[in-house]
Amino acid sequence: MSRGLHEYHTRLTWTGNTGAGTSGYRSYERAHELTAPDGKPTIQGSSDPAFRGDKSRWSPEDLLVASLSACHMLSFLHRASLAGVNVVEYTDAASGTMKQTSDGGGSITEVVLHPVVTVQTADMAELCEQLHDEAHARCFIANSVAFTVRHEATVRVLD
């Protein structure tokens, strides 16, 4: 396993110039594309619809919540494999809350993860709460944010 410094590179291109640039708040679209130099698929982005964004595209807030969800899952699956817990299914319906301030700014105040984990046998289910706590403690993204990230996990046993 590689340890140490890791770098990540992305490219953002604004595609929302409708011909007038940003000459007025309503004169431009919030559309943009996120790409990476290593050929990953393009992510179509925009702002939240509350801020004149396109609801069919990913907002930065969506991406932040999704990053926390994916990081927790990957950390949990790693911990499960080390502990001999055979996870056969994992889903999460994560949610984030943003509070806007009177000056037009704001911040994400909390993200709650709702992982539903299915394990192979009942004895494996007993370890899952501890594994979720360990996964949270070691999640790179959760350790990088200044707001609360919680998990409310459900564990199921394969029938």
C-alpha positions as CSV (number, residue, x, y, z in Angstrom):
1,M,0.0,0.0,0.0
2,S,1.3,3.4,-1.0
3,R,1.8,5.9,1.8
4,G,2.7,9.6,1.8
5,L,1.7,12.5,-0.4
6,H,-0.9,11.9,-3.1
7,E,-2.0,14.5,-5.6
8,Y,-5.2,14.9,-7.5
9,H,-5.7,17.0,-10.6
10,T,-8.9,18.1,-12.2
11,R,-9.9,20.7,-14.8
12,L,-13.0,22.8,-14.6
13,T,-14.4,24.6,-17.7
14,W,-17.3,27.0,-17.5
15,T,-19.7,26.3,-20.4
16,G,-22.5,28.7,-19.4
17,N,-21.6,31.8,-21.4
18,T,-24.8,32.5,-23.4
19,G,-23.2,35.3,-25.3
20,A,-23.3,38.1,-22.8
21,G,-20.8,36.7,-20.3
22,T,-21.5,37.7,-16.7
23,S,-23.0,41.1,-17.6
24,G,-25.9,40.4,-15.3
25,Y,-26.9,37.8,-12.7
26,R,-29.5,36.3,-15.1
27,S,-27.4,36.6,-18.3
28,Y,-25.3,33.4,-17.8
29,E,-25.8,29.8,-17.1
30,R,-24.0,28.1,-14.2
31,A,-23.1,25.1,-16.4
32,H,-19.6,23.7,-16.3
33,E,-17.7,20.5,-16.9
34,L,-15.3,18.7,-14.6
35,T,-12.6,16.6,-16.3
36,A,-9.4,14.8,-15.3
37,P,-6.3,14.4,-17.3
38,D,-6.4,10.6,-17.0
39,G,-9.5,10.1,-19.1
40,K,-12.2,9.8,-16.5
41,P,-15.7,10.5,-17.7
42,T,-16.7,14.2,-17.7
43,I,-19.0,15.3,-14.9
44,Q,-21.7,17.8,-16.0
45,G,-21.9,20.4,-13.2
46,S,-24.0,23.4,-12.4
47,S,-25.1,25.3,-9.2
48,D,-27.9,24.2,-7.0
49,P,-31.3,25.1,-8.6
50,A,-31.9,27.6,-5.8
51,F,-29.1,29.6,-7.3
52,R,-30.2,29.4,-10.9
53,G,-28.6,26.0,-11.5
54,D,-29.6,23.2,-13.8
55,K,-31.2,20.4,-11.6
56,S,-30.1,17.7,-14.1
57,R,-26.4,18.4,-13.4
58,W,-24.3,17.8,-10.3
59,S,-23.9,20.8,-7.9
60,P,-20.7,21.2,-5.8
61,E,-22.9,20.4,-2.8
62,D,-24.1,17.1,-4.4
63,L,-20.5,16.2,-5.1
64,L,-19.3,16.9,-1.6
65,V,-22.1,14.7,-0.1
66,A,-21.3,12.0,-2.6
67,S,-17.6,12.2,-1.8
68,L,-18.3,11.6,1.9
69,S,-20.6,8.7,1.1
70,A,-18.1,7.0,-1.2
71,C,-15.2,7.6,1.1
72,H,-17.1,6.1,4.1
73,M,-18.1,3.1,2.0
74,L,-14.6,2.4,0.7
75,S,-13.2,2.7,4.2
76,F,-15.9,0.4,5.6
77,L,-15.4,-2.2,3.0
78,H,-11.7,-2.2,3.7
79,R,-12.2,-2.6,7.4
80,A,-14.8,-5.4,6.8
81,S,-12.4,-7.3,4.6
82,L,-9.7,-7.1,7.2
83,A,-12.1,-8.3,9.9
84,G,-13.4,-11.2,7.9
85,V,-16.9,-9.7,7.5
86,N,-18.3,-10.7,4.1
87,V,-20.3,-7.7,2.8
88,V,-22.5,-8.7,-0.1
89,E,-24.4,-5.5,-0.6
90,Y,-24.0,-1.8,0.4
91,T,-26.1,1.2,-0.4
92,D,-26.3,4.7,1.1
93,A,-28.8,7.5,0.9
94,A,-26.7,10.3,2.2
95,S,-28.0,13.8,2.9
96,G,-26.4,17.1,3.5
97,T,-27.7,20.4,5.1
98,M,-26.4,23.8,4.0
99,K,-27.2,27.0,5.9
100,Q,-27.2,30.2,3.9
101,T,-26.1,33.4,5.6
102,S,-27.7,36.8,5.1
103,D,-24.7,38.1,3.2
104,G,-25.2,35.4,0.5
105,G,-22.6,33.0,1.8
106,G,-23.1,29.9,3.8
107,S,-21.7,26.5,4.6
108,I,-22.6,22.8,4.9
109,T,-23.5,22.3,8.5
110,E,-23.9,18.5,8.5
111,V,-23.9,15.4,6.4
112,V,-25.7,12.2,7.5
113,L,-24.8,8.9,5.9
114,H,-27.5,6.2,5.9
115,P,-25.6,3.1,4.8
116,V,-27.5,-0.2,4.5
117,V,-25.1,-3.1,4.6
118,T,-25.9,-6.7,3.9
119,V,-23.6,-9.3,5.4
120,Q,-23.4,-13.0,4.7
121,T,-24.1,-14.3,8.3
122,A,-25.6,-13.1,11.5
123,D,-22.3,-13.3,13.5
124,M,-20.7,-10.9,11.0
125,A,-23.4,-8.3,11.7
126,E,-22.2,-7.9,15.2
127,L,-19.0,-6.2,14.1
128,C,-20.5,-3.8,11.7
129,E,-21.2,-0.9,14.2
130,Q,-17.5,-1.0,15.3
131,L,-16.4,-1.2,11.6
132,H,-18.5,1.9,10.7
133,D,-17.0,3.8,13.6
134,E,-13.5,2.8,12.4
135,A,-14.4,3.6,8.8
136,H,-15.5,7.1,9.8
137,A,-12.4,7.7,11.9
138,R,-10.2,6.8,8.9
139,C,-12.2,8.4,6.0
140,F,-9.9,10.9,4.3
141,I,-12.7,13.2,3.2
142,A,-14.5,13.2,6.6
143,N,-11.2,14.1,8.2
144,S,-10.9,17.0,5.8
145,V,-14.1,18.9,6.5
146,A,-15.0,21.2,9.3
147,F,-18.6,20.2,9.8
148,T,-20.3,17.2,11.4
149,V,-20.5,13.9,9.5
150,R,-22.6,11.2,11.1
151,H,-23.6,7.7,10.0
152,E,-26.9,6.0,10.9
153,A,-26.2,2.5,9.6
154,T,-28.6,-0.4,9.1
155,V,-27.2,-4.0,8.9
156,R,-29.0,-6.9,7.2
157,V,-28.1,-10.5,7.1
158,L,-28.3,-12.4,3.7
159,D,-31.3,-14.7,3.8
